[in-house]
Amino acid sequence: MPLTARYGDPDAAVSVANDVLAVQFAHRSVRRFGPRDVTADELTALVAAAQSAPTSSNLQPWSVVAVRDPERKKRLSALAGNQAFIAQAPLFLVWIADLGRARRLADRAGVAADAADYLETTLIGFIDTALAAQNAVVAARSLGLGTVFVGAIRNHPEEVAAELGLPPHAVAAFGLAVGEPDPSEPAGIKPRLPQAAVLHQETYDAVAADKHIELYDERLTTYNSTYGLPGAWSDRVLARLRGPESLAGRHVLRAVLERLGLPSR
Amino acid sequence: MPLTARYGDPDAAVSVANDVLAVQFAHRSVRRFGPRDVTADELTALVAAAQSAPTSSNLQPWSVVAVRDPERKKRLSALAGNQAFIAQAPLFLVWIADLGRARRLADRAGVAADAADYLETTLIGFIDTALAAQNAVVAARSLGLGTVFVGAIRNHPEEVAAELGLPPHAVAAFGLAVGEPDPSEPAGIKPRLPQAAVLHQETYDAVAADKHIELYDERLTTYNSTYGLPGAWSDRVLARLRGPESLAGRHVLRAVLERLGLPSR
């Protein structure tokens, strides 16, 4: 199968092929949606796919809130960086890292669940939520639907929790806008780093891996210029990580998680 | 498509169907592997699938180390709870939440990357690593390969970092054993919580959701008894989260991450 678009490299390809890989390799984020709704059956399939993902010790420490109400989508959009596609998408899924279910079990049983206080457990919550949501992303694409993740839902986690009526020990990990891709959107398959920049054999070799970044900067600059966007990859990474002011308020997330009942100690 | 096994419910089904959903719905963890190797082309496909997953601001804050050396697999197995399947699998992938690549970019450019100090950025590292790895899991299954995640790679993160020669600002998020499933393994598709326990419409309703746990406990008890395993889901969750002693040493992860250069403040 060709991997030309995936790597921005005319020679990139792999000799194995099937329908699943074709769907995965063709992934792009969709931020402009057509008018058709996401059906209840499609939502059932997305959630069944999500629940089919692995989960640490079968804890299943996540939940998902399906938002279709236009006013609620608008309010969530305002809380998440005013990204218009959130309100435009017919379905906005908010994925919840959810230790609340287990904590409620413990409360009802009258036993401690002190392990949930640790950063390790918060990480399990976020990791398992991500594993699940990625299955939903691939399932959506297999059904002809487009998606885009919304990390900006973490800009105001307490306001989002109030909007969605989240119980204690639960936090919105990220949003996912879902809908029919509008073909007029000017967007394509964004090239990724060459495999040799991220894949190491036996041990990590930073010098060998980082040699591929220069070529990637050229490829991504070429790709971005197609859409009138400036900047090489390196420049964008450095701008994104410069300092706490680059984090859209999320530099206080640790304190916010503690207030939401995920002390992450 | 039937979802009987997925939910341990003879009536569970969904009206949409395709090959991708079939692969996802049939997921199970594989902990016993046949003799055949994972080919270089298959590994290329797994990593291309992983790189096709979404990533926040295209940061691509992850790397993966492919371990095939039998002695190294044995040492990693010893560090990760002595799980024999790690050494038995032909391929053990260690997925790295990797802020090191961006930090090295910043060092070479002589600029700050202080946003990488925050918990938000650590979470992005783990989330994006999980999104990528889940694509590899589904890709593997589409190629007839089985996988199982190994969270126990976080039992001793500093020793794992030394074994793999990780640079600063990088940590093993989880392992993934990959190989041909041995059909003699006594394992099946583990039922998950009913959808109504995890999927909420518009707002989160804890009372309505938790009503489904009792039925799930019955279903999982039935499933577990097939494999001679005791315990309902609730009991296992409570045992897993009782206290820091349930975390196999990972209650100190926050301090360990700081020493590895992910201060997560």
Interface residues (C-beta under 8 A of the other chain):
Chain A: L3 R6 V14 S15 V16 N18 D19 V20 L21 V23 Q24 F25 A26 H27 S29 D41 E42 L43 T44 A45 V47 A48 A49 Q51 S52 A53 P54 S56 S57 N58 L59 Q60 W62 S63 V64 V65 A66 V67 R68 D69 R72 I96 G100 R101 A102 R104 L105 A106 A109 V111 A112 A113 D114 A115 A116 Y118 L119 E120 T121 L123 I124 F126 I127 D128 A130 L131 A133 Q134 N135 V137 V138 A139 R141 S142 L143 V148 F149 G151 R154 E163 L164 G165 L166 P167 A170 A173 F174 K190 R192 L193 Q195 A197 V198 L199 H200 Q201 E202 T203 Y204 D205 A206 A209 D210 I213 W233 S234 R236 V237 L238 R240 L241 R242 G243 P244 S246 L247 R250 H251 L253 R254 L257 S264 R265
Chain B: L3 R6 V14 S15 V16 N18 D19 V20 L21 V23 Q24 F25 A26 H27 S29 D41 E42 L43 T44 A45 V47 A48 A49 Q51 S52 A53 P54 S56 S57 N58 L59 Q60 W62 S63 V64 V65 A66 V67 R68 D69 R72 I96 G100 R101 A102 R104 L105 A106 A109 V111 A112 A113 D114 A115 A116 Y118 L119 E120 T121 L123 I124 F126 I127 D128 A130 L131 A133 Q134 N135 V137 V138 A139 R141 S142 L143 V148 F149 G151 R154 L164 G165 L166 P167 A170 A173 F174 K190 R192 L193 Q195 A197 V198 L199 H200 Q201 E202 T203 Y204 D205 A206 A209 D210 I213 W233 S234 R236 V237 L238 R240 L241 R242 G243 P244 S246 L247 R250 H251 L253 R254 L257 S264 R265
